[in-house]
Amino acid sequence: MEKFEAVVVGAGPAGSAAAYALAKAGVHTLLVERGKAPGHKGMFGGRIYAYPLHRLLPDWAKDCPVERYVTRETLAFLAEDTALSVQFDAPKLASGAAASFTALRGKFDAWLAKKAEEAGAMLITGIRVDGLHREGVRVAGVVADGDVVKADVVVAADGAMSQLARSIRLRGDLEPREVAVGVKETVELPPKVLEERFNLDEREGAAYAFAGDATKGLRGGGFLYTNKATLSLGLVVSSEDLSTTRTEIGTLMDRFRRHPAIARLTKGGKVVEWSAHLVPEAGLAM
């Protein structure tokens, strides 16, 4: 196969942003994604802060697949069957670099990867990168489906567990203290019901952070975000605490969902998706 100046492995937000910036700078770039499409295998809580997009793509709001702009923030402290909430409303946060919005990975990742393509990057999907190609001690490309793709630079954007980084000992095996476990349910609700329940217009969104009894004393918290016709509901909990207390994350999620404050917000909804992933917690010290 032809040689590239850069190969980016993984078309999630980080990989596509890297490929876009490289291609825009005139670097001959290949973006490789193992899923059938960008976002096909991705999972996150569901909220994106706009300031990095604003720097990368100043006109991002023109066609970005925004679900809802977050104009209402709620911090809720849960006890066994009660809740104390603090709410902040700011309609002006629906625009500009300070905005944040809810998104679905299938739509958002495909959009950002398309921006990378439009900037000149080549996108290939459905291809798993099996390892790095080395010439002597130097990384000189990747091996994908038995083929060698040579490159001057390889960007490993293959997730929290990055097999590529581990394969050349840039990273060791993950320690429980270094990651949290994130779980999320996508709950379907009619847009009108959602807007009436959360007192929103069709463009506005709400974001909730839950502390206290949400995680039964383990380090972490809960979240809820409003999308156009769904809610994103989930927990992020310390892997170390789950391990030492032998707690199942699914058990915690079931308990969280049944809390009266949560049950009122999700009443009548249908769970259409359940997903989980690891969340890096130790920063560059990892």
N, C-alpha and C positions, 0 to 999 in steps of 0.2 A: 504494500500500500504506500501511497505518497507520504512524504515526511511533512510534519507540521512543526511550526515554531512552538506551539503550546497545545497540550491535550488537557482538557478539564474533565475529570471523572465525577459524574453526578450532576444532574440538571435540577437540583433543588434551588432554592433562592440564592444560596451562596455560590454554587457552581455557575448558574446562569448569569449572575451579576459579574463574576470573574470573567466569564467568556465574553460578555458584552463589553466590559471595559478593555479587555485585550484586543478584541476585534475592532473596536472603535479607534484604538491606537494604532491600527494597521498591522497587528500581529496575526499571522496565519494560524487560526485556532480551530480545534476540533472539540466539540462538546459531546460526551458519551453518557447515555442514560440507560440503565438496565431495564427500567420499566417499559411498558408498551408505549407510554407517553409521559412527558414530564408531569410530576404530581401523582402519577398512578400509584406509587408506593409510598408517597409522603404522608406525614401526619404532624400536626402541631395544634396548639390550643385553638388558634383561629384569629389572632389579632396581630396586625402589622403596624408599626410606627413609621410614619412617612418620611422622617428627616433623612435617612440614608437614601431612600428613593429620590427625594427632592434633589440631592446632590448628584446622584447617578443619572437620573432621567428627569430633568426639570419639568417636562410636560407629562409626567406619569399619569396625572389625574384624567387626561383626555380620554383614555381607553382602558385604564386599569379595571379589572373585574372586581370592583368593590362590592361587598355585600351591603354593609351599612357603615356609615361614619359614626364613631363613638363620641357621643355628646353628653352621655351620662355615666358617671363613675359611682359605684357603690362598694364600700368596704363593710363587710358583715362579719361580726364576731358571733360564732355559734356556741351555745351551750347544748345540753342534752336535747331539749325540745323548745328552746327559745333562741332569739336572735336580736342583736343590737346592731343597727345599720347607720352608717354615715354616708350621705349622698351628695354628689357634686354635679351640678348641671352647667354646661358651657357650650351653647350652640355654636359659638365661633370656632370651636375645635373641629368643625366639619370641613375646614379648608386650610390651606397653607402648609408650611413645613412642620408645624406643630400638630398636625392632624394625626389621628390613628383610625384604623378601620378594621372591620372583620373581613375575612376572606376564606375561601375554600381552596385547598392546595391543588386540586385537579384543575381549577380554572386559573389560579394565580401563577402556578409554576409554568403552565403552558404559555401564558401571556409573556412572562419574563424570558422564557427560552426563545420565543418568537422574536423578541427584541434583540436577543443575541444574534439570531439568524439574520435579521435585517441589518445588523451592524457588520455582518460579514462572516460570522462563525458558521461552521458546518455542524449540524446537529444529527446524531445517529442515535436511535432508540432501539430498545430490545436487545442490546448488546451488553453482556457482562464482562467487565474487565477482570481477568483472572489474576493478574500480577503485573509487576514492573519489568520492563526490559532494561537490562544493564549491559554496558560495555565497559569492562574493567570495573572500577569502583563507582562509575558514574551512572546515574539513572538517565537513560536515553530513549525513553518511550514506555509504552504499555503493551501487554499481551492480552488480546481480546478474542475469544473463540478460536484460539490457536494461532491467530495472526499477530504479527508484530507491527505496531504502529509507532514509528520513530518520531521523536519530538525533542526539542532543545529543553523544554520545561514541562513538567507534569504537575498539575494542581490537583491534589487529593481532596475533593469535596464529597466524599463518600460516607459522610455521616459520623455520628458520635463514636462509633466503634472502629472507624477507618481501618479496614484491613490493609490498605496500601501503606499507611503510615506505620502500622505494626510490623509489616513484612520487612521493612528495612530499619526497624528499631528506632524510629523517630518517636515512637510511643510504645510503652509496655502494655501489658494486660491491664484492663480497667480495674480499679479498686472500688469497692462499694461506696466509699466516701466521696468519690469523684463524680458520681452520677446520681440523678434522681430518676424515678420511674414516672412517666406521664401516661395517664389513661384518659380516654375521652369517649363520650357518647354523643352522637349527633341525633337530636330529637326533632322530629318533624312536627310543625304547627302551621296552620294557615296564616298567611301574612296579616290578615285583619285581626285575628285572635291575638297574635304576637304583639301587634302595634297597640291594641287596646290594653292588653295586660301590662305592658311596660310603658304605656303612655308615650308612644313614639309616632313620628310621621314616617312616611314610606322611605325616607332617606336616612333617618336617624337610627342610631344603635345604642345599646347599653352594655356595659362591662361590669361584672361583679367579681370581687375577690373575697374569698371566704377563709377566715382564720379560726383558731380555737378548736372546737370539737369536730371540725370538718375532717381532721385526720387522726382523731382519737389520741392526741398527745404526741404523735410522731411529727418530726420536722417536715413541713410542707404546707400545702393549702389547696383550696378549691377554686374553681373559676366557672363563670358562665358568660357566654357572649351571644348576642343576638345576630343572626344572619337574616337574609330576606325571608326565608320560609322554614328555618330551622334554628335550634339552639345548639351551641357547643357547650357541653357540660362535662367537667372532669376534675381530676386531682393530679397534683405533682407531689410525690412523697420521696423522702430520702431512701435510697437503696440500702444504706447502712442500717437505718432504723428498721426497715422492713426485715432485713436479714437477722439482726440481733433479737428482734421480738418475735420472729417467725410469723409475721403477719402477711396474709394474702391481700394483694392490692385489690382484687375483685371483691373481697369481703368488705373492705373499706369503702369501695365505690357503691356497693349495694346499700350500706348504712348511710352514706352521704346522700344518696338519691332519695331515701325515705325521710330525711329530716323535714319537718313541717315547712320550714322556710323554703326549701328546695322544691318539695312536692307541690306547693302552691304555684311556683313559677313554671313548672313543667306539666301541670295537670292537663290531661287530654292529649298529650304528645305521644308520638310513636317513635321508638328507637329504630333508626334506619342504618346505623353504622356504629361499630365499636372498634377502637384501635388503641395501640399503646406504643411507646417508644422510650428511649433513654434520653435524658436531658443533661448535658454537661454542666457541672456545678463548680469545678475547681479552676476555671479560667486557664490562663497560660501555664499555671503550675502543673497542669496535667501533662 
